[in-house]
Amino acid sequence: MSTKRLTHRRQTARDLSKSTGWGYQRALELVIDAAGKNLLPPVLDAEGRAEAVRILTELGDTAKPSTTAHLARSYLQDLLAEFHILGWGSGDAPELDYFGLTTYAGPVAGLSLSVGRADRDDDGSDEHDPDDPTKSDLSQPLNLLAMCPSGNATVEDYEDGLADVSTETVRATARRMDSALGRTRLRRVRNSDPLSTDPCPICGDRYPGHHLLRNSPSAAPVCPACIFDGDQPYRTDVPYLAVALDQLLHDDLAAPAGWDAVAAVLSLTCGPNLGTRLERELKERGGWPIVMERWGAPLTRSWIWLPPPAHRHEAFKHLGAGATVAALVDAVDRYDPGAQAAAKALCRSAEVRWRPALWPCAVAYAVAFSTQGHERDRHRRPLHVVHSLSDGLSQTMKPFAVTGDASNVEYGLEELLTHQLFPMLLGHPVDEEPDDPRRRYGAQEDDDRPAPGRGDARLTHQIDRANQVAVILGTLPFTPPGAPAWDGAALTGAPAEALGSTEPSSALCQAVRAEARQQAAEALYDLDTPGPVDADHAWDRNGWWIPSSYPAHAVRQAQYFLATRSRVEVLWFGPGGHLDEPVWIRVDVTEVHPRSTGPRDAPWLGVWDGQSTFGLFLSDVGLVERADPGADLTPVWPAAAPPGQTSARQVPPAEPAKAETAQGERPLPTLDELSLLTNRFLHLAGHRLGEGWKEVDQAAYATHQRLEKALEAEYTGFVATNIRVWINLFDTTHPCPSGPGEALPAYALTGTPYEVEINVHAHDPSCGCGQEYGYGDFADRIGQLLIVLSLYGGLIEAHPLLRMDTEDPGTLRDVTWEVDGPDGYGFREVRRRVIRDATDPDSPENVDTNPTYIPPYMAAEGWYLPEDGTSMLFHGRRHGTDDD
């Protein structure tokens, strides 16, 4: 700021002081404040100063301390008006409480502003109206108490306690409290730096552990810059994330500034009336049913922190410690009236469709993350957020998904942040961040923080790899016809003319080839060394060959891979693909024949099995693997395999261990075990279905929610309910470049359904927990157990034991549901029984919707229904018993 400009302002302040008698200091404050808001004439010569004095006199009259009695409501209205000038949002109308009148303004839940009378009599009432002359002495001064909900930060943090409002102007009070709030926030953020030891698993930046949040119950906690990153393996559950955000930002004044921007973007893009919809959904889930007002009014009730005035952009100098999104957008538009037009042009050049919500989203993100970069001055600026906006918003779970095309928001934010807003706020392009050793962990001698490790950012980017694999394999929708890039070159010349088919001879063979190609391509993309990703590279590196469905390519591959006598292992589906299950055979390939003289003219391999020479059509082969030259051959044709020698590489299944079923004999599954079973199933689904695993995850999650509601309907009204679950667990071990993963629990490998038995009890209202029913120690695992059941499939039975009314305790009740698992991820009720007369199967008092139904676990134990039987309950028999 030039000396000349300061002199003009001081001269204007002297003129204002002489004209109004307010005093030089107050006059100078008004001049500086009005200049920051561009309210003064551009030239402060004699004529300009006279006009400035007129403007400031009108403004100052509204801020002059009053010598008359204050009314609390009027004072609060004036105070909120001053906060609005600073860009603050405010709450509803003031409410009466013990202290006096209270309202809210500012961050998240808001700064609690309470006004009451000094020296009032305590009449034992819960409400005291400071403006009621029958209850309050209006001649007593008003006292102001301010308290921030985040960490119970009272105004004592701001170097004062109760404030007598008559001692200063409303504007001075508002400015003082705003400045103190900003200083307290910055101090708490900087003081939390020693706790920043937990790396975000995507970017590796370190935070206090509770500052990392999950986007869904099963996801890993990440930082605000990575919450929408494509590395996220789980779709965003907006109600779950909204509650987590509200709790963090309400309870911790030092929470990362970026989380406020995350909340703003979701509330601006996920459809109208989001706050009401979230509360309705949370109520149905049975959790905390209230969300902050910003979810319903993101422009006016949001809060984005700003850096201290000395370290912020000129556009925001007139705002307070933080501001609403509406105030930030207005500030940018005032500073640069052409900013929005430039933003639209940027999106148009990037072929991104403009939507009105995009501009406030971008402004909120730019301000919040630049603030976070300043506050967390020992960590790198979170500018990598521009690279973490792909796919995450698009994967938000319905019915809270982004309305319209979410990619317009993702790509639009990336464009505006990279090329417009971050350069404007930071003063340099995103990719030209100056190197600051203080921001690098362990880079300086006095920095005892551990240097970054390879395990810090441990989540890998699956979505881009899946797209790359799909391009190579030609599995993307609308891919042009013809051989995919994976198959490489084709055979040329006369032998390639009119070759017979190498298409798989059965649907199973086709599925095996597709899965093998997927695995081989993914394995090649995971290699550290550069190289092509095609069938030739797969053979060279891994010894895998999946015959092409295009004959010219398949013959060229066979001639190239098997040019000399090669010992290989072949996954063979039999002549014409007639085998129900393929078998592994180990043979020597002696010749490659593009043509056949038999009735079926198709490419084939001449092979030797140690006893005879015969042919394998390529269309009957699912996979070929390079074998150890010293390994024994598999006798295949024409003689049968010698006794004791298997003709397939399949290992006979082990005798399943007898599962313990009594609850007392076996501990219930732990939460870690259930999470492992879930993650391993979805990992396998990712290998088999690509991005389709997300649909599996979403379907299973929806099924578990419906199961919870179905169970609740059954146990409601009963003192206790017994629940038995049988889950069809299977080994999800799968060859993966990332390694075998954590071993599954032993009970998942027995080959028999895994049984879990739990109980639901009605709670005594006097216990004070607020819940009508509970699962006891298993309460934290019931949701995850039902998710595992929804994924793997199985059976669930509910046995309500005793009604709360006077019904005969001898009544037998149960209901059974079958859960599809991988066959469809749904469930259905298969039987419901209410048995009041256990002596007569035809009694009209009994209800049995499916009397002949035999649950799979009973069938496995030998139960059956005789030919003349009509009800398993009354007539069921078990093989090997005296009644058989």
N, C-alpha and C positions, 0 to 999 in steps of 0.2 A: 504494500500500500504506500503510495507516494506521500511525501511530506506536505506537498501542496494540497492534496485531497484531505489529509487530516486537518490542515489549517482551515479549510473551508467548513468542515464539519464543526470544528471547535468554535468558529465565529458564529455559525448558525446556532449552536448551543448557547452562546452568550446572549445572542439576540432573543432567543426563546426564553431564557431565564429572566432577562429584563422585562419582557412583555408579560410574563405570567406570574413571576415571583416564585416559581417552583424550586429554584435553586439550580446551580450549574450542573451538579452531578446527575440529578434526575433528567435535566434537559439533554445532557450529552447521551445518556442511555437511550432516550427516545429518538434522538437523531441517528445513532448507530443502528438501532433496531429498524427504523423506517428505511434507512438506506439499504439494509440487507434485504428488504422486501421490495426494493425498487419503487418506493412510494414518493421519493423526493424528486424534484426537477433534475434533469441531467446536468445542468450547469448551475453551480451555486455562486453566481455573482450576486450583486446587490439585489437585483430583481428576483433572482432565484431564491435567495435567502428569505426574502419577504414572503414569497409563496410558500416556502418550506415552513416558516413560522406559523402561517395560517393553517396549514395542513396538520402540523404537530400540535397546535393548540386544540384543534377539534379531537385529535386522537388522545391527547393527554387528559382531556376532561373526563373521558370514560375510565381512565386509570388512576385518577386522583384519589388519595385516601379520603374516606368519608369520616367526618366527625360526628355523624348521627348514628343512632342505634342501627346495627346490622340485623337483617332477617336472614336466617340460616339458608332458606331456600334460594333467596336472591343471591347470597354470597356463593353458594355452590354453582348456580347457573353462571355467574360471572367467572368463577374459577374454571369451569368446564369450557367456557368460551375462550379463555386464554390458552387452555390446553389444545383446543381445536386449532388455534393459530399456529401452534407448534407441530401440528400434524397428528395429534393424538386422537384416538377414537374414544368413545365414552359409552357407558352402560345405560340402563333404563332410568326411569325417574327415581329420585331419592326415596329411600325407605326409612321408616322409623326403627330405631333399635335402642339398646340401653344407653349408649353414649349420646345419641341424638339422631341427626339425619345422616345417612350414608349412601354414597353412590360409588361407581367404579369408573376408572379411566385408565388408558395406557396399555401396558403389556398383558397379553394373554387374558387371564381372569381379571386383570386390571389392578391398578393401584387403588386401594380402599381409602376413600376420602370421607372422613366423618367430622361433622361439625356439631358442637354442643355448647351449652352455656357454662361459664365458670361459676363455681360456688353454688351449684344447684342443690336443692334438697333431695336426698335419696328417699323416695317414698315406696321403694320396693317394687316399682313397676318395671316391666321388661321394655317399655317404650317411653321415651321422653322427647316430646316435641319442643324444640328450643324456640319455636315461634308462637307457642300457645301462652298468652299472658296469664292464664289461670294456673299453669303448671310451671312456668319459667319466669324469672325476673328479666325482662327485656333490657333493663339498664345494664345488666352484666355483659361483659365482652364475650364474644364468640371465640372458642378454642378450636383449632383444626388438628386432627390426628390423621396421619397418612401411614398406610402400611401396605407393603408389597407382599402378595401371597407367596411369591417364590422364596422359600426359606425364611418366611416371617421376618423380612427385612423392614423394620419400622423406620420412622423418620429419625430415630436415634442414630441410625446408620448415616444420616445426612447432617449430623452435627447439631441437631436440635430435637426436642421432644414435642410436647404440646406447644402449638404456636398461637399466640393471641393475634387474631386476624386484623385487629385495629392498628397494629404496629407497622404495617407495610401495605403497599398496594396489592391488589389481586394479581396484577401482572408480575410484580416482583416475587410474590410467593410462588406463582406457577414456574417462573424461570429458575428460581432457586431450587425448587423441588426437582425439576427436570434435570438440571445440572448435577444435582446430588445423586439422582437415580443413575445417570450415565456413569458417574465416577464409581459408584458402588458396583455396578455391573462389571465395569472393566477390571476393578480390583479383584472381584471374585473369579472372573475368568482367568486372570493371570495367576491367582493363588491356586487354581486347580491344575496348573501345569505339572507339578510333581506327581499328580495322580494320572497323568496321561500316559499310561503304560500298555494299554490294550490296543493292538493294531487292528484296523479295519481289515477284514479278510479279503477285501477286493483291492483296495488301493495301498494298504500298508500303513497309512497315516495313523498316529496314535491318539487315543482319547481316554478319558476316564471310562471305565467299563460301562457304567450306567448311561453314558451319553451315546452309546451305540444301540440302535433299535432294530427289531425284526419287522419285515414287511408282512409276515404271516407267522402263525404259531410255530411252524416247523423250520423256518428259515434261520440262517445265522445272523446275529446282530451286525449291522454295518453302519457307516457314517452317513450324514445327510447328503454328501456329494455322490454316494454310490447307491442310494436307496432305489433308484430307477435304472441301475446299470444292467446291461444284458447278461452279466455274470450271475445275476440273481437266479438261483435254481427254482424258486417258488414264486407263483403269481402273487401280486399285492392284494391283501385282504384289507380293504379300506376301513371297515369298522374296527378291526383289530388295531391297525396302525393309528387310527384317529385317537383311540383311547390312550395308546402308548404316548403319542405326541402330547396330548393334553396333560397327562400326568407329569411327564418330564418337564414341560415348559411351565407348568403351574408350580412345581415343587422346587425347581432349581434355577435360580437367577443366572447361573453360569452356563446354562445349556448352550450348545453351539448355535450360532445365529442362523445357520443354514436350515435348521429344522423348521423355523417359521416360514421360510420360503417353500419348503416341501408341502406344508399344510395349505399355504395359499394356492399353490398350483393345483392340488387335488380339489380344493373347494371351488376353484374357478372353472375347472374343466370336467368334473364328474357329474354334471347334470344339475338341474334346478332343485331347490328345496333339499339340498344335501343334508343339512343339519337335521331336519325332520325325518328324512329317510334313514339316517344313521341311528337316531334314537329309537325308531321303530324296530330296526333290525337288532340293535343291542338288547332291546327289551325282549324280543323273541328268543334271543340266545341265552337270556337269563343272566347277563353280566351287568356291568355298570351302565345305566340307560341314559346318561346325560353327557352331551358333548358341549364344548365351548361355543359361544355365539358366532365365532368367526367362520364356522363351517356352514352357517346359513347366510352370513353377510360378509363375504371375504374382502370386499373392497373397503368397507367402513369399520369393521370390527377386528380386522387382522392387526398384526404388529410386526414390524421389521426393524431390528436394531440398526443404528447408524454408528459410524466411528465418531470419536470426539470431534468437535467442530474444526479444530486445527488440522485434522487429518482426513477430512471428507471433501468431496467434490463441491465446487462452487454452487451447483444447482440445489444442494441440500443444506446450505449454510443457515438458512432461516428456520429449519426444523429442529425438533428436540432430540432427545436421546434415542428416540425411535419414532416411527410414524406408521400410519395405515398405508395400505397399498394405494388407495385413492390419492392420498397426499403425496406419495412418491411419484406417481404418474403425473399428477398436476405439476409437481416441481420440475420434472424433466421436460414436460411440454412447455412450461414457462421459460425455462432456460434455453431450449431449442425448439421453437414452434414447428420446425420442419422435421423433428425427430421421428414422429410416427410415419410421415410420408416416406422418409428414408428407409424405415423398417419395412414398410410394404414393398418398396422397390427391391430391397434385399431378398425378401421372400419370393417375389415374382421372378427374379433372376435365378433363384435356386429351385424354381418350380414347386414352391410350397404354397398351398392355398392359405390365404389370410383368414383369420377368425378374430373377432373382437377381443376374446380372452387372451390372445397370444401376447399382446403388448403388456398388460399388467403382470402376466406371469413372468415375462422376461425381465421387466424392471425389478420385480420382487427378488428374482434369483440373482440378478447382478448386484443389487444393493446388499442383500443378505450375505452372499458369499464373499464379497469384497470386505464387508464388515468382519466376517469371521477370519479372513486373512490378516486383518490388522490386529484384532484382539488376540489371536493365537500366534504371537510374533515369534515363537520358537519352533513353529511347524511350517511346512511349505503351504503356500496359498492354495486353497482348494480349487484352482482353476481347471483341474482335470475333470471337473463336473461337466464341462462341455463335451467330453468324450464318453460320459456315462448317462447319456439321455436317450440311447437307442434301445428300443424294444420294451423297456421296463414299463412305461405308461401304457403301451399297447397290451401288455399282459395283465392289466388290472382285472381282478375278478368281477364278473357280473353279479348283481345288477348295478354295481357302482363303477363300471368301466367308464373311460373317457367317452363323452358323447361325440359322434361323428368319427372322422378318421384321426385316430390318435397319432399317427405318424406326422400329421401336419403340426401338432404341438411339439413332438420330439425334434423333428428337423428344423422347425421354426425357432425353437429355443436355441438350438445349436448355432444356427446362422446368426441370430441377433446377439447372442452372448459373445460369439467369437469375433464378429466383424464390426459390431457397433457399440454395445453397452460396456463390456469389459474394457476395451480400449479407451472409451470415454472416461470411465471412472478411475482406471489405473494409470492412464497416460502412456501406455505402451501396448503393443499387440500381445495376445495371449501366449504365443509361442516365443516371445522375447522377454520372458520374466528374468529380471536381473538375478545373478547368483548371490545369495546371501548365506554365508556359512552358518550363521546363527540358526537358520531354518533347516539345516541338515543334521540329522541325529548323529552325534559323536564326531562331528567334523572339526571341532576345535579342542584344544588341549584341556580346557577347563570344562568341557561338556562330557559328563560321565554317563550320558544316555547311551544305551547299546546301539551300535550301528544297525541299519535295516538288515533283516535276514530273509532268506528265500522263502521261509515259511510264513512270513507276515501276510503277504497277499497270496492266499492259498486257493482261492476259488478261481477256476479256469473258465474261459469264455466258450461256452458250449454252443450258443446260438449261431455265431458267425461260422464256427466250424461245421455245424449242421448244414448251413446254407452252402458252404463251399463243397461239402461232400455231395449234397444234392445236385449241385451243378455238374460235378465230375461224373456222377452216376446217371445223370439225365432224368432224375426223378422229380424235378420241379414241375408244377403245372404249366401247361402250354409249351413244354419243351418241343422243339421241332423234331419230326420223325427221323429215324436213322440211328446208327450206332453211337453211343455216348463216348465222350472223350476217354473214359476209363478203358475202353476196349483197344485203344491204340490203333496202329495201322492195320490195313486189310491185306489179304492175299491178292496178288496181282497176276495177270497173265491168263493163259488158257485154263489152268486148273481151277481158277476162281469162277468160271462161267457155270451158271445153273447148278450150284452146289445144293445138296439136300439139306434138310432142316437140322439145326442144332438147338431148336427150341426145347425147353424142358418137357419130358414126356409125361409129367404129372404135375398137378397143382402143388403137391408137397415139394417136389424137386424145384419148382420155380421159387417157392418161398425160401427154401434152403439157400439157393443161389443168391437171392436178394439179400438175405441176412448176412451171408458170408462176404458179399461185396461191401456191404455197409461196414462190417467190422474191419475188413482189410483197409478200406479207405480211411476210416477214422484212425486206425493204428499208424498209417503212413503220415497223416497230418500231425500226429502227436510226436513224431520223431524230431530230434533236435537238429538233424542235418538237413540241408536243403536237397531237393530232388523232385522229380516228377511224381505225380500221384496217379498211377494207372496200373493196369494188370501186369505189365512188364516189371515195374518196380516192386510190386507185391511179390512176384516170383523171386526176383533177385534178393530182396531183403528178408522176406518171411517164408519163402518156399510154398506159397499158396497160389493155386490157379483155380479160378472159377470160370468154366468155359463160357464164352460169349454166346448169346442167343442169335447172333448174326454169323452165318456159316463162314464167310470169307475171313472174318476176324478170328473165329474160333480155330480154324485150320492154321492160320498164320501163327497164332499163339502156341498151338500144339507142336508145330514144326520147330518153332524157336525154342520152346522150353524143353522139349523132349527129343532133341536132335540126335542124341546118342542113347544107347540102352540105359534107361533110367528106372531106378526102383522108387516106386511111389505108393502112397496110400490113397485109395479112391473111395469116396462115399458114393456107393452104387445103389441104384434103385431097382436093379434087376432088368431083364429084357422087357422093353416096352414100358418100364416103370411099374411093373405089376406088384412089386413088393409093398406090403403095408407099411413097413418101416425100412429105411435104408440100412445097409450094412457096410462096415469098413472092410476092405480087402487090400492086402499088400501084394503087389504084382510088379513084374518088370515090363515096361513098355518097350516093345521091339520095333514097331512100325507105326507111322501115322498115315492113314489112308483118307484122302479127300473124297473118294468115291467108293461105292460098293456095287458089286455085280449081282447081288441078291435081289429079292423082291423089294427090299427097302433100300433105296439109293441115298445114303447119308454118310457124312464123315464118321470114321470110327478109328479106334486104337487097337492094334494087335498087341496082345499081352501074353505073358507066360506066368503061370502060377506055381511052377515047380513040378507039375505033372502033365500039363497039356497047354497047347496054345489055342487061344480063342479071341473073340473080338468084343469090344465094349463100344457101343454107339455113344457119341458125345452127348446126345439128348438124354441118355440114361444116367449121366454123371452129374452129381451136385457139386462136388469139390474134390480137388486133387492136392495132396500135400507131398512135398519132398520127403522121402524116407531115408533112414540110415541104411547105407549099402550092405551092412552086415546083418540086418534084421531078417528074420525068417519070413518066407512067403506064405500066403494063405491059400491052401488048396480050395479051389472054387468049382472047377468043371473038368471032366464030367463026373468024377467020383466025389462022394461026400467027404467031408472033413474027417480025418482019423479020430478015433476015440480020444477024448481028453484035449483035443485041439479045437479052439473056437474059430469060427469062420467070420467073426465080426469083432470089432474092437470095443464092443459094448461090454461093460462090466456088469455081471449079474447083481441085482439089487440085494443089499444086505437084509438079513432078517430084521424087520422093524422091532425096535425095543418096545416092550409093553409100557404104555403110557400110564403114569400114575394119575388118578383122577380125583382122589380125595384132596380137599383143600388143605387139610392138615399135613399131608405127606409131601407136598411140594410147594415151594414158595411161589407167590404170585409174580408175574413178570414185572420187571422194573421199567421205569420210564425210559432209561437208556436202551434197554433191550427192545422195547416197542418202537422207539425212534429208529434204531438200527434196522429192524425188520421193514419199516416204512421206507427208509432211505435206500436200502438194498433193492427192494421191489421197484421203486421208481428209477433207480440207476439202470436196472435190467430193462425196464420199459423204454428208457432213453436209447439204449443200444438197439432195441428191436423196432421202435416206432419213431425214432428221431424226435422232432419237436412234439409229436403226438403224445409224449409222456405227460405233457402239461394238461391235456384233456383228461387223461387217466387220473391225475392228481385232483383236478377239479371235480370229476364225477365221484370219486371216492369221498372227497370232503363233503359234497352235498349229500351223499348216501349216509354218512355217519351222522350228519345233523338231523336227517329224517329219522334215523334209528333212535337217536337220543330223545326226540319228541315222542316216538312210538313207545319207548320204554317209560317215559314220564307219564303218558296216558294210562299205562298199566299199573304203575306202583302208586299213583295218586289215590288217596283214600284208604291205603292199607298201612298197617303198623310196620310190616316188614315184607320184603319181596326178595326171593332168591332168583338169581340170574345165572344161567349156565351158558357158556359160549364154547363152541368148537370151531377152530380155525384150521383151514386146509393149508397149512404151511408147507412150503417146499424149498429146496435148496436154490437160492438165487445166485449162486456162484457163477461167474461169467468171465471168460478171458478178456481182460481189459488192460490197455497199456498203462493205466494208472496204478496197477497192482491188484492183488487179490482182495484188498480191503479187510476190514475187521471181521473176525470169525463170527458166524451166526451162533446163537445159543444152541445147545445140544438138542433141546426139544424141537427145534425147527428141522432137524435132519432125521427124525425117526420114521418118516413115511406114513405116520398116522396123524389124524387131527389132534391139534393141541387144545386141551380143555382148560378153561378157566372158570372158576365159580366164585361169585361175589354176592354180597347182600346189600340191599338198600333199606334204610331204616327211616321212619318218620322221626323228626326232631321234636324234642320237648320245647315249646315256645319259651320256657324260662331259661334256656341255655344261652340266649342272647346272640346266636350266630346269624340270625336273620334268614336262615334257610329252612324250608319246610321238610326237606328230605336230604339225605346224604349217603355217600358211598363209604364213609369212614376213611381209613388210611388210603383207600384206593381212589379217592376223589380226584387226585391230580393226574390219574392215568386212564380214567374211563374213556375220555375223548380219544386218546391215542389208541386205546385198545379197539374201539369201534372203527377207527380209520384202518387199522391193520386187518380187521375182519372184512371191511368193505373192499380192501385191495385183494386179499387172498381168497375170499369167499368162505362159506361155512354155514353154521347154524347157530341160532340164538334162541333160548327159551327163557321166558319169564314166568315165575311161579309166585303170584301174590299169596301170602300166607294167612293174613288175618285182617279183616276189614276193621275200620275204626268204629263202625256202627255195631248193631246187635246181631248181625248175621251169624248163623250156626257156624262155629269154628271148624266143623268137620267138612265144610265145602272144599272141594278140590278145584283149583283154578290154574290154568296155564295157557300160554299162547306161544306159538312157534313160528319163527320166520326163517326162511332160507335166503342166504345172501349169495349173489351170483359170483362175485369176484371177477376174475379176468373175462368171464363170459358176457359181461355187460355192466358190471359195477352197480347193480340195483339189488333190491330185495323185495320179498313178497311174504305175506302171511299165508302159511300152509295149514295151520290148524289152530283152533281155539276151543277150549273145553271149560265147561262149568259143570261139575259133577256134584250133585246134592244127594243122590241116592246111589250108593256104591254097590247095592245088591241087585239092581234091576237095570240091565243095559237098555231096556226099552222105556224106562221111566220118563214121563213127560217133563219131569223136573230137571232132567239132564240136557245139556247142550254140547254137541261135539260136531264141529263143522267138517271134519275129515276123519271119521272113526277108523278107517283102514290104513291110515298113514303110518309108515314105519320110518322113524328118523334114521339117517345113515349110521349113527353111532350104535343104535340098537341092532340094525341089520348086521353090522360088523361083529357084534357079540352073539349072533346066532338067533336072534328073535325072528319069528315069522307069524303069519296069520293062517290058521288052518282053513281048508276049503269051506267049511261050514261056518266059519267065524264071521262076525259082522263088526267087531270092535276090538282093536288092539288092547284097549284098557281091560276089557272083560274076557277076551278069548285068546289074547296073544300067548304064544308058546316060545320056548327057547330050546334049540337043539342041545341034546346031551343032558337034559334035566329029567327028573322023574315024571314031569308032566308032558314030556315030548310025545 
